[in-house]
Amino acid sequence: MNIARRQFMSGVAGLAVMGTAGRALAQTTTLSVPWMGWPEEQVTPLMAAFEKKTGIAIAAERLPIAELFKTLEVRLQARDALPDVYLVDGPLTASYAARGHLLDLDELLAGDKNRFLPSTLVQGNYNDKLYAMPLGTSSQLLFINKTLFDAAGIEVPSPETSKRLTWEELLPIAQALTKPEIGQYGFAFENTNPYQLLPIPQSWGAEVIGPDGLTASGYVDGQGMVDSMTWYQDLFHKYNVAPVGTFQTGVTQEMFGAGKLAMLIGGTWNLVGFRKFENLELAVAPHPYFAKGKLVTSTGSWHIGVNPRSAKMDACLTFVKWLSTREAMDLWFDLRQYPPALKEIWTERASTTFVDPAWEIVQYELENTATPRPQTPGYREYEDFLKSAMQDINTGSDVTESLSRAARNIDREMRKYR
């Protein structure tokens, strides 16, 4: 759906011109905005800043992630005017857009696209049009418990991206740091989500979905996927360097902070999460890769989208346009510290916030190795079945059977999008 010229111009003008009459009208407008259930102090200041700037109020409904997805499905499928604006998980853009739940933002943000890191725009696009604007992005790091390395007399891996470990180099280090008699493991992935684990087959060289974005057979169960996920399973059941059944972020984070994990592949949110462990000596290094493969890191995060059926379109567009400003993005980073989507935030903070080795790694990855999750209108189904297979593989199920079952189930669900 294209933005009507009147809607586009008024949405842009809403930020620049807010006269007495306009502000009086804005003060009677409240936008319904389902949001992630982050702490109130990480959400309210952003909404309050917009209301102060424009007079438009935001009714932000903070919901846990699973509830957010379910709520959006129910409300959007009703095909009415609510919600007005909503958070979009990047890989779900195609699903929402294909079903007519997102407004085309191409015209509204035509002059702003070059302000964003290219990798952050990928998952906001569908059929070569921008339907969801990135609020931030994400990346993965190799977190290192320096105390355990020092105790074992092992050199801490370098934070330099030019000296990143291969998976082949990481394995013997993990073996040396694994001490089953005291419940200490050398390595773990933060969780079993496809977001976390897809870089394994992608670095191996496998394609993880067909070029049409709808075909799983021959890809999810292809030889490259089977071989790479067999390597993943071997970490748990052959080499015994990783704890079996650690499916959730909270579990691995606690193990790492408690000195029961020497290395952890995890998201940048852990830079804040690990602060609660007062005695943790933390180091970071780049995400490993296979020696004969390619460099791949996870990326993607939350976007903002507009319900094309909203009865308050001018206010919706004003909100999105404001969120694209340096002022809003700078505030959002201060509140939540997702890696910024705007290039100018990286530039302005280059000599302050981003001098830390972790942020230097993240910036390099976002510009060079970041690989968004597959673009498909059936991503939710793809993720659910693949995640189940990855958990089965983690606990010892036959790799080929697990992936073949996932491929069949995904193909079945994808039929409705053909």
Buried (B, 14 or more C-beta within 10 A) or exposed (E): EEBEEEBBBBBBBBBEEBEEEBEEBBEEBBBBBBBBBEEEEBBBBBBEBBBEBBBBBBEBBBBEEEEBBEBBBEBBEEEEBBBBBBBBBBBBBBBBBBBEBBBBBBBBBEEBBEBBBEBBBBBBBBEEBBBBBBBBBBBBBBBBBEBBBEEEEBEBBBBEBEEBBBBEEBBEBBEBBBBEEEEBBBBBBBBBBBBBBBBBBBBBBBBBBBEEBBBBEBBBBBEBBBBBBBBBBBBBEEBBBBBBEBBEBEBBBBBBBBBBBBBBBBBBBBBEBBEEBEEBBBBBBBBBBBEEBEBBBBBBBBBBBBBBBBEBBBBBBBBBBBBBBEEBBBBBBEBBBBBBBBBEBBEBBEEEBBEEBBBBBBBBBBEEBBBBBBBBBBBBBBBBBBBBBBBBBBBEBEBBEBBBBBBBBBBEBBEEBE
